[in-house]
Amino acid sequence: MTQAADIIFTNGAVHPLTGEETGEPSAEAVAVRDGTVVRVDSTYEVEFLEGVETEVVDLDGRTLLPGFVDAHTHLEMVGRYEQEADLSGVDNPETCLDALAERREETDSGWILGFGYDESNWGGEYLTRDQLDGISTDRPVVAYREDMHLASVNSVVLERYRGEMPDADVRSEGGEPTGVLVEDALEVLWDETRPGPEGMREYLLAAQERAHSLGITAVHEMIRQSPAPRVYRDLDRTGELTLRVRLNYWRDHLDAVLETGLRTNHGSSRVRTGGIKTFIDGSLGGRTAKLSEPYADSPDEDGSWVVEPADVHDLVERVDGAGLQMTMHAIGDEAIEVALDAYEETEGERHRIEHVEVLRDDLIDRLTESDVVASVQPNFLKWAREGGLYGQRLGDTRRRASNPFRTLLDSDVELAFGSDCMPLDPLFGIDEAVNAPEPEQRLSVTEALRAYTSGAAYAGFDEDRMGTIEVGKCADFVVLDGSPWESENIASLDVAMTVVGGEVVHDGRT
């Protein structure tokens, strides 16, 4: 006799994303046992697996898809957005300052922190020390730009920590610091404000709830000098971790990773080791992404190396030799070239380049010939529209050539979508990819969904566990109130339900 299912999802529009996808659902129901899919079929057929104790969820015609896998996250930052001053989406500096002032009133002492401002929303001027001095002249104030490669600070921060910051990363005018810091100058800020395990636990639980509300079932976390790995494993042990988390450790953790015997794919069903992460360059917003030609709005600048090319080669050789996956942040074309040079000297598989934004034709050809995964952020296209930040930084020709997802996909480059938490929202990213600024670079709805499901799963060696809805795979789903194939605004679709291992971890049905 066939064993009954634990939970059945019926009367839905099920899209497994396994084969040719026209936007028409190929099934109506899914049955789950022990956290695994056991049948995908019509409601009539699946109901044969209903037993006395089977829970039945009526989807009432809603769209059921594989759960979203975000291939590049910093969930600590999402938790900080939830608990500190949230500066994201703000279209004028005064509102940022108001949010920081409100945070000051909520706290009696210590650091006043804000996260996520984007100066391109109000004309391109970073927040300054003079503005932040208006928040406090006796407590340190920090407002982080959305990309986390730049921060604005008040005089208190500069007076206390200026001596610990590299001169080149402290922006000045007339010999006086403006309060704008980039790249390594931010290190002391992280050191001074790093939460302990209990604080990190609060951040990650808040971020987990937020991720599930957006349909995310798995993430690839980028971790540096943080108690997050311990906290994730503690939450897994106590049954509080409902996300699947893949941990990518910063390059300065490599010795510890090797000494403890961690290897790519080690771990449990909820927490696994990914690989080693490093920066090569910085960001376009901070003019620190390394370009082969100068910035359009600053002809004396062409970006900077966060890690020198020779050191990149040495690091990749060590990581690959240890059997670990390597993932490298490279945004500018010169940085991407260094990444490809280093990878072409290895024998490993499925190494990654994160962001891969400013590409030349020769670099696309090299990506095509490699097995390197392009781990990209479709939400960054918000800056690539005419008159936006990328046009200012790169000029129109390079802006239009940036983030060429259609070209990459047509060239058989492995494409994985993630958010970098700017914002953490797969539907927003999918919408941006489907409606990319350059029509010839647009993806179909199916292609964009696959990059955020099976493509991201592949980047994490998880294509046999997740990314599609098939018998034997993890029962990780997102249920939407509408169909993305029929929507004129995919970003506005509501997430009705998120399911991980057959457990409903978010229920937004009304």
PyMOL commands that set and color helices and strands:
alter all, ss='L'
color gray80, all
select helices_A, chain A and resi 43-49+75-83+93-106+119-121+129-133+155-164+167-169+183-193+197-213+228-237+251-259+309-321+333-343+361-369+378-383+389-401+405-410+426-434+439-441+445-451+454-459+490-492
alter helices_A, ss='H'
color red, helices_A
select strands_A, chain A and resi 7-10+13-14+29-33+36-41+55-58+63-66+68-73+85-86+112-117+141-145+150-153+170-173+176-182+216-223+244-250+271-279+325-330+352-355+373-376+414-417+477-480+495-500+503-507
alter strands_A, ss='S'
color yellow, strands_A
deselect
rebuild
show_as cartoon
